[in-house]
Amino acid sequence: MISGLTNEAICAEALEKGADMYITKPVDFYHLTTNILPHLIRTKEPA
């Protein structure tokens, strides 16, 4: 989940409801490519 909100309670609620990660804006593209892309590749189900 990407959000402009940095409230820790909202972050915790999003994670409890199924968000894999909580990223705040502005988005750090280095973080996306080094942390999130590998996570997506690992969790992709075989076709």
PQR file with spaces between the fields and no chain letter, atoms N, CA, C, O and H, PARSE charges and radii, in Angstrom:
ATOM       1  N    MET     1       0.844   -1.159    0.000 -0.4000 1.5000
ATOM       2  CA   MET     1       0.000    0.000    0.000 -0.0000 2.0000
ATOM       3  C    MET     1       0.894    1.228    0.000  0.5500 1.7000
ATOM       4  O    MET     1       1.862    1.304    0.757 -0.5500 1.4000
ATOM       5  N    ILE     2       0.561    2.197   -0.862 -0.4000 1.5000
ATOM       6  CA   ILE     2       1.282    3.464   -0.889 -0.0000 2.0000
ATOM       7  C    ILE     2       0.313    4.548   -0.435  0.5500 1.7000
ATOM       8  O    ILE     2      -0.811    4.640   -0.928 -0.5500 1.4000
ATOM       9  H    ILE     2      -0.225    2.136   -1.478  0.4000 1.0000
ATOM      10  N    SER     3       0.760    5.359    0.502 -0.4000 1.5000
ATOM      11  CA   SER     3      -0.111    6.385    1.062 -0.0000 2.0000
ATOM      12  C    SER     3       0.663    7.646    1.390  0.5500 1.7000
ATOM      13  O    SER     3       1.872    7.612    1.618 -0.5500 1.4000
ATOM      14  H    SER     3       1.674    5.284    0.902  0.4000 1.0000
ATOM      15  N    GLY     4      -0.045    8.746    1.410 -0.4000 1.5000
ATOM      16  CA   GLY     4       0.540   10.001    1.843 -0.0000 2.0000
ATOM      17  C    GLY     4       0.478   10.160    3.356  0.5500 1.7000
ATOM      18  O    GLY     4       1.045   11.099    3.913 -0.5500 1.4000
ATOM      19  H    GLY     4      -1.027    8.774    1.225  0.4000 1.0000
ATOM      20  N    LEU     5      -0.217    9.231    4.019 -0.4000 1.5000
ATOM      21  CA   LEU     5      -0.371    9.293    5.473 -0.0000 2.0000
ATOM      22  C    LEU     5       0.766    8.561    6.162  0.5500 1.7000
ATOM      23  O    LEU     5       1.164    7.479    5.730 -0.5500 1.4000
ATOM      24  H    LEU     5      -0.678    8.468    3.566  0.4000 1.0000
ATOM      25  N    THR     6       1.290    9.142    7.225 -0.4000 1.5000
ATOM      26  CA   THR     6       2.376    8.510    7.966 -0.0000 2.0000
ATOM      27  C    THR     6       1.939    8.094    9.362  0.5500 1.7000
ATOM      28  O    THR     6       2.780    7.768   10.200 -0.5500 1.4000
ATOM      29  H    THR     6       0.967   10.022    7.576  0.4000 1.0000
ATOM      30  N    ASN     7       0.643    8.101    9.620 -0.4000 1.5000
ATOM      31  CA   ASN     7       0.101    7.729   10.923 -0.0000 2.0000
ATOM      32  C    ASN     7       0.360    6.249   11.195  0.5500 1.7000
ATOM      33  O    ASN     7      -0.050    5.397   10.406 -0.5500 1.4000
ATOM      34  H    ASN     7      -0.040    8.365    8.939  0.4000 1.0000
ATOM      35  N    GLU     8       1.027    5.936   12.286 -0.4000 1.5000
ATOM      36  CA   GLU     8       1.396    4.551   12.595 -0.0000 2.0000
ATOM      37  C    GLU     8       0.178    3.659   12.812  0.5500 1.7000
ATOM      38  O    GLU     8       0.216    2.476   12.472 -0.5500 1.4000
ATOM      39  H    GLU     8       1.360    6.628   12.927  0.4000 1.0000
ATOM      40  N    ALA     9      -0.901    4.204   13.373 -0.4000 1.5000
ATOM      41  CA   ALA     9      -2.106    3.407   13.600 -0.0000 2.0000
ATOM      42  C    ALA     9      -2.737    2.996   12.274  0.5500 1.7000
ATOM      43  O    ALA     9      -3.205    1.867   12.131 -0.5500 1.4000
ATOM      44  H    ALA     9      -0.932    5.164   13.650  0.4000 1.0000
ATOM      45  N    ILE    10      -2.750    3.903   11.314 -0.4000 1.5000
ATOM      46  CA   ILE    10      -3.300    3.579    9.993 -0.0000 2.0000
ATOM      47  C    ILE    10      -2.425    2.545    9.303  0.5500 1.7000
ATOM      48  O    ILE    10      -2.929    1.629    8.653 -0.5500 1.4000
ATOM      49  H    ILE    10      -2.370    4.820   11.430  0.4000 1.0000
ATOM      50  N    CYS    11      -1.125    2.695    9.444 -0.4000 1.5000
ATOM      51  CA   CYS    11      -0.188    1.726    8.869 -0.0000 2.0000
ATOM      52  C    CYS    11      -0.432    0.346    9.453  0.5500 1.7000
ATOM      53  O    CYS    11      -0.527   -0.630    8.709 -0.5500 1.4000
ATOM      54  H    CYS    11      -0.716    3.440    9.972  0.4000 1.0000
ATOM      55  N    ALA    12      -0.534    0.250   10.757 -0.4000 1.5000
ATOM      56  CA   ALA    12      -0.759   -1.037   11.415 -0.0000 2.0000
ATOM      57  C    ALA    12      -2.082   -1.649   10.970  0.5500 1.7000
ATOM      58  O    ALA    12      -2.161   -2.855   10.737 -0.5500 1.4000
ATOM      59  H    ALA    12      -0.457    1.043   11.361  0.4000 1.0000
ATOM      60  N    GLU    13      -3.117   -0.828   10.850 -0.4000 1.5000
ATOM      61  CA   GLU    13      -4.421   -1.338   10.421 -0.0000 2.0000
ATOM      62  C    GLU    13      -4.363   -1.872    8.992  0.5500 1.7000
ATOM      63  O    GLU    13      -4.943   -2.917    8.697 -0.5500 1.4000
ATOM      64  H    GLU    13      -3.052    0.151   11.039  0.4000 1.0000
ATOM      65  N    ALA    14      -3.669   -1.165    8.105 -0.4000 1.5000
ATOM      66  CA   ALA    14      -3.534   -1.619    6.723 -0.0000 2.0000
ATOM      67  C    ALA    14      -2.813   -2.959    6.662  0.5500 1.7000
ATOM      68  O    ALA    14      -3.213   -3.848    5.910 -0.5500 1.4000
ATOM      69  H    ALA    14      -3.197   -0.316    8.345  0.4000 1.0000
ATOM      70  N    LEU    15      -1.754   -3.106    7.451 -0.4000 1.5000
ATOM      71  CA   LEU    15      -1.008   -4.366    7.473 -0.0000 2.0000
ATOM      72  C    LEU    15      -1.855   -5.494    8.044  0.5500 1.7000
ATOM      73  O    LEU    15      -1.786   -6.623    7.558 -0.5500 1.4000
ATOM      74  H    LEU    15      -1.429   -2.384    8.062  0.4000 1.0000
ATOM      75  N    GLU    16      -2.651   -5.210    9.063 -0.4000 1.5000
ATOM      76  CA   GLU    16      -3.537   -6.222    9.647 -0.0000 2.0000
ATOM      77  C    GLU    16      -4.602   -6.667    8.659  0.5500 1.7000
ATOM      78  O    GLU    16      -5.041   -7.817    8.688 -0.5500 1.4000
ATOM      79  H    GLU    16      -2.708   -4.293    9.458  0.4000 1.0000
ATOM      80  N    LYS    17      -5.019   -5.756    7.782 -0.4000 1.5000
ATOM      81  CA   LYS    17      -6.081   -6.066    6.824 -0.0000 2.0000
ATOM      82  C    LYS    17      -5.550   -6.674    5.535  0.5500 1.7000
ATOM      83  O    LYS    17      -6.316   -6.909    4.600 -0.5500 1.4000
ATOM      84  H    LYS    17      -4.662   -4.822    7.759  0.4000 1.0000
ATOM      85  N    GLY    18      -4.244   -6.932    5.476 -0.4000 1.5000
ATOM      86  CA   GLY    18      -3.720   -7.673    4.344 -0.0000 2.0000
ATOM      87  C    GLY    18      -2.701   -6.980    3.462  0.5500 1.7000
ATOM      88  O    GLY    18      -2.198   -7.589    2.518 -0.5500 1.4000
ATOM      89  H    GLY    18      -3.622   -6.741    6.236  0.4000 1.0000
ATOM      90  N    ALA    19      -2.384   -5.736    3.738 -0.4000 1.5000
ATOM      91  CA   ALA    19      -1.344   -5.077    2.943 -0.0000 2.0000
ATOM      92  C    ALA    19      -0.011   -5.771    3.207  0.5500 1.7000
ATOM      93  O    ALA    19       0.306   -6.091    4.353 -0.5500 1.4000
ATOM      94  H    ALA    19      -2.793   -5.241    4.505  0.4000 1.0000
ATOM      95  N    ASP    20       0.767   -6.003    2.158 -0.4000 1.5000
ATOM      96  CA   ASP    20       2.075   -6.644    2.327 -0.0000 2.0000
ATOM      97  C    ASP    20       3.102   -5.675    2.896  0.5500 1.7000
ATOM      98  O    ASP    20       3.942   -6.055    3.712 -0.5500 1.4000
ATOM      99  H    ASP    20       0.509   -5.743    1.227  0.4000 1.0000
ATOM     100  N    MET    21       3.029   -4.432    2.464 -0.4000 1.5000
ATOM     101  CA   MET    21       3.955   -3.393    2.906 -0.0000 2.0000
ATOM     102  C    MET    21       3.201   -2.068    2.941  0.5500 1.7000
ATOM     103  O    MET    21       2.158   -1.926    2.302 -0.5500 1.4000
ATOM     104  H    MET    21       2.346   -4.123    1.802  0.4000 1.0000
ATOM     105  N    TYR    22       3.716   -1.119    3.673 -0.4000 1.5000
ATOM     106  CA   TYR    22       3.130    0.213    3.745 -0.0000 2.0000
ATOM     107  C    TYR    22       4.221    1.206    3.410  0.5500 1.7000
ATOM     108  O    TYR    22       5.186    1.356    4.159 -0.5500 1.4000
ATOM     109  H    TYR    22       4.562   -1.234    4.193  0.4000 1.0000
ATOM     110  N    ILE    23       4.071    1.878    2.294 -0.4000 1.5000
ATOM     111  CA   ILE    23       5.087    2.811    1.810 -0.0000 2.0000
ATOM     112  C    ILE    23       4.485    4.202    1.801  0.5500 1.7000
ATOM     113  O    ILE    23       3.376    4.404    1.306 -0.5500 1.4000
ATOM     114  H    ILE    23       3.288    1.756    1.685  0.4000 1.0000
ATOM     115  N    THR    24       5.213    5.158    2.346 -0.4000 1.5000
ATOM     116  CA   THR    24       4.713    6.528    2.358 -0.0000 2.0000
ATOM     117  C    THR    24       5.284    7.320    1.183  0.5500 1.7000
ATOM     118  O    THR    24       6.347    7.006    0.646 -0.5500 1.4000
ATOM     119  H    THR    24       6.114    4.995    2.748  0.4000 1.0000
ATOM     120  N    LYS    25       4.546    8.345    0.811 -0.4000 1.5000
ATOM     121  CA   LYS    25       4.991    9.240   -0.250 -0.0000 2.0000
ATOM     122  C    LYS    25       5.919   10.278    0.346  0.5500 1.7000
ATOM     123  O    LYS    25       5.759   10.596    1.524 -0.5500 1.4000
ATOM     124  H    LYS    25       3.683    8.600    1.248  0.4000 1.0000
ATOM     125  N    PRO    26       6.858   10.818   -0.368 -0.5600 1.5000
ATOM     126  CA   PRO    26       7.167   10.514   -1.754  0.2800 2.0000
ATOM     127  C    PRO    26       7.825    9.146   -1.862  0.5500 1.7000
ATOM     128  O    PRO    26       8.603    8.739   -0.999 -0.5500 1.4000
ATOM     129  N    VAL    27       7.500    8.460   -2.923 -0.4000 1.5000
ATOM     130  CA   VAL    27       7.989    7.100   -3.129 -0.0000 2.0000
ATOM     131  C    VAL    27       9.475    7.134   -3.468  0.5500 1.7000
ATOM     132  O    VAL    27       9.920    7.921   -4.303 -0.5500 1.4000
ATOM     133  H    VAL    27       6.868    8.791   -3.625  0.4000 1.0000
ATOM     134  N    ASP    28      10.223    6.273   -2.807 -0.4000 1.5000
ATOM     135  CA   ASP    28      11.658    6.128   -3.058 -0.0000 2.0000
ATOM     136  C    ASP    28      11.822    4.979   -4.053  0.5500 1.7000
ATOM     137  O    ASP    28      11.670    3.814   -3.684 -0.5500 1.4000
ATOM     138  H    ASP    28       9.861    5.634   -2.129  0.4000 1.0000
ATOM     139  N    PHE    29      12.131    5.299   -5.308 -0.4000 1.5000
ATOM     140  CA   PHE    29      12.201    4.273   -6.339 -0.0000 2.0000
ATOM     141  C    PHE    29      13.335    3.281   -6.102  0.5500 1.7000
ATOM     142  O    PHE    29      13.235    2.131   -6.527 -0.5500 1.4000
ATOM     143  H    PHE    29      12.255    6.245   -5.607  0.4000 1.0000
ATOM     144  N    TYR    30      14.394    3.689   -5.445 -0.4000 1.5000
ATOM     145  CA   TYR    30      15.455    2.739   -5.089 -0.0000 2.0000
ATOM     146  C    TYR    30      14.896    1.693   -4.124  0.5500 1.7000
ATOM     147  O    TYR    30      15.166    0.501   -4.273 -0.5500 1.4000
ATOM     148  H    TYR    30      14.476    4.624   -5.099  0.4000 1.0000
ATOM     149  N    HIS    31      14.119    2.137   -3.139 -0.4000 1.5000
ATOM     150  CA   HIS    31      13.481    1.210   -2.195 -0.0000 2.0000
ATOM     151  C    HIS    31      12.543    0.258   -2.928  0.5500 1.7000
ATOM     152  O    HIS    31      12.503   -0.935   -2.625 -0.5500 1.4000
ATOM     153  H    HIS    31      13.900    3.105   -3.018  0.4000 1.0000
ATOM     154  N    LEU    32      11.793    0.782   -3.888 -0.4000 1.5000
ATOM     155  CA   LEU    32      10.877   -0.075   -4.648 -0.0000 2.0000
ATOM     156  C    LEU    32      11.623   -1.182   -5.372  0.5500 1.7000
ATOM     157  O    LEU    32      11.223   -2.345   -5.319 -0.5500 1.4000
ATOM     158  H    LEU    32      11.825    1.751   -4.134  0.4000 1.0000
ATOM     159  N    THR    33      12.704   -0.823   -6.046 -0.4000 1.5000
ATOM     160  CA   THR    33      13.413   -1.822   -6.850 -0.0000 2.0000
ATOM     161  C    THR    33      14.236   -2.795   -6.012  0.5500 1.7000
ATOM     162  O    THR    33      14.446   -3.935   -6.428 -0.5500 1.4000
ATOM     163  H    THR    33      13.029    0.122   -6.090  0.4000 1.0000
ATOM     164  N    THR    34      14.704   -2.370   -4.844 -0.4000 1.5000
ATOM     165  CA   THR    34      15.551   -3.258   -4.041 -0.0000 2.0000
ATOM     166  C    THR    34      14.781   -4.070   -3.004  0.5500 1.7000
ATOM     167  O    THR    34      15.281   -5.091   -2.532 -0.5500 1.4000
ATOM     168  H    THR    34      14.533   -1.444   -4.506  0.4000 1.0000
ATOM     169  N    ASN    35      13.586   -3.640   -2.644 -0.4000 1.5000
ATOM     170  CA   ASN    35      12.833   -4.352   -1.609 -0.0000 2.0000
ATOM     171  C    ASN    35      11.512   -4.927   -2.102  0.5500 1.7000
ATOM     172  O    ASN    35      11.176   -6.071   -1.794 -0.5500 1.4000
ATOM     173  H    ASN    35      13.180   -2.810   -3.028  0.4000 1.0000
ATOM     174  N    ILE    36      10.778   -4.155   -2.848 -0.4000 1.5000
ATOM     175  CA   ILE    36       9.439   -4.591   -3.227 -0.0000 2.0000
ATOM     176  C    ILE    36       9.464   -5.507   -4.438  0.5500 1.7000
ATOM     177  O    ILE    36       8.779   -6.530   -4.438 -0.5500 1.4000
ATOM     178  H    ILE    36      11.051   -3.225   -3.097  0.4000 1.0000
ATOM     179  N    LEU    37      10.223   -5.179   -5.459 -0.4000 1.5000
ATOM     180  CA   LEU    37      10.282   -6.026   -6.641 -0.0000 2.0000
ATOM     181  C    LEU    37      10.731   -7.446   -6.290  0.5500 1.7000
ATOM     182  O    LEU    37      10.094   -8.399   -6.738 -0.5500 1.4000
ATOM     183  H    LEU    37      10.779   -4.348   -5.459  0.4000 1.0000
ATOM     184  N    PRO    38      11.790   -7.627   -5.514 -0.5600 1.5000
ATOM     185  CA   PRO    38      12.161   -8.998   -5.119  0.2800 2.0000
ATOM     186  C    PRO    38      11.047   -9.700   -4.326  0.5500 1.7000
ATOM     187  O    PRO    38      10.843  -10.904   -4.480 -0.5500 1.4000
ATOM     188  N    HIS    39      10.331   -8.954   -3.486 -0.4000 1.5000
ATOM     189  CA   HIS    39       9.221   -9.534   -2.730 -0.0000 2.0000
ATOM     190  C    HIS    39       8.143  -10.022   -3.683  0.5500 1.7000
ATOM     191  O    HIS    39       7.606  -11.115   -3.503 -0.5500 1.4000
ATOM     192  H    HIS    39      10.497   -7.976   -3.361  0.4000 1.0000
ATOM     193  N    LEU    40       7.822   -9.226   -4.693 -0.4000 1.5000
ATOM     194  CA   LEU    40       6.799   -9.627   -5.656 -0.0000 2.0000
ATOM     195  C    LEU    40       7.226  -10.861   -6.444  0.5500 1.7000
ATOM     196  O    LEU    40       6.411  -11.741   -6.722 -0.5500 1.4000
ATOM     197  H    LEU    40       8.258   -8.338   -4.838  0.4000 1.0000
ATOM     198  N    ILE    41       8.489  -10.920   -6.797 -0.4000 1.5000
ATOM     199  CA   ILE    41       8.994  -12.075   -7.543 -0.0000 2.0000
ATOM     200  C    ILE    41       8.921  -13.331   -6.675  0.5500 1.7000
ATOM     201  O    ILE    41       8.549  -14.394   -7.173 -0.5500 1.4000
ATOM     202  H    ILE    41       9.151  -10.205   -6.571  0.4000 1.0000
ATOM     203  N    ARG    42       9.267  -13.234   -5.387 -0.4000 1.5000
ATOM     204  CA   ARG    42       9.232  -14.392   -4.493 -0.0000 2.0000
ATOM     205  C    ARG    42       7.816  -14.888   -4.250  0.5500 1.7000
ATOM     206  O    ARG    42       7.600  -16.093   -4.119 -0.5500 1.4000
ATOM     207  H    ARG    42       9.570  -12.371   -4.982  0.4000 1.0000
ATOM     208  N    THR    43       6.837  -13.971   -4.187 -0.4000 1.5000
ATOM     209  CA   THR    43       5.489  -14.352   -3.826 -0.0000 2.0000
ATOM     210  C    THR    43       4.594  -14.663   -5.009  0.5500 1.7000
ATOM     211  O    THR    43       3.436  -15.036   -4.825 -0.5500 1.4000
ATOM     212  H    THR    43       7.013  -12.992   -4.294  0.4000 1.0000
ATOM     213  N    LYS    44       5.114  -14.514   -6.236 -0.4000 1.5000
ATOM     214  CA   LYS    44       4.312  -14.814   -7.416 -0.0000 2.0000
ATOM     215  C    LYS    44       4.044  -16.309   -7.476  0.5500 1.7000
ATOM     216  O    LYS    44       4.955  -17.131   -7.381 -0.5500 1.4000
ATOM     217  H    LYS    44       6.055  -14.211   -6.386  0.4000 1.0000
ATOM     218  N    GLU    45       2.763  -16.637   -7.636 -0.4000 1.5000
ATOM     219  CA   GLU    45       2.372  -18.043   -7.726 -0.0000 2.0000
ATOM     220  C    GLU    45       2.659  -18.568   -9.124  0.5500 1.7000
ATOM     221  O    GLU    45       2.486  -17.847  -10.107 -0.5500 1.4000
ATOM     222  H    GLU    45       2.023  -15.970   -7.713  0.4000 1.0000
ATOM     223  N    PRO    46       3.096  -19.818   -9.219 -0.5600 1.5000
ATOM     224  CA   PRO    46       3.348  -20.403  -10.544  0.2800 2.0000
ATOM     225  C    PRO    46       2.054  -20.455  -11.361  0.5500 1.7000
ATOM     226  O    PRO    46       0.973  -20.687  -10.820 -0.5500 1.4000
ATOM     227  N    ALA    47       2.183  -20.238  -12.662 -0.4000 1.5000
ATOM     228  CA   ALA    47       0.989  -20.258  -13.543 -0.0000 2.0000
ATOM     229  C    ALA    47       0.549  -21.668  -13.851  0.5500 1.7000
ATOM     230  O    ALA    47      -0.429  -21.866  -14.571 -0.5500 1.4000
ATOM     231  H    ALA    47       3.061  -20.050  -13.102  0.4000 1.0000
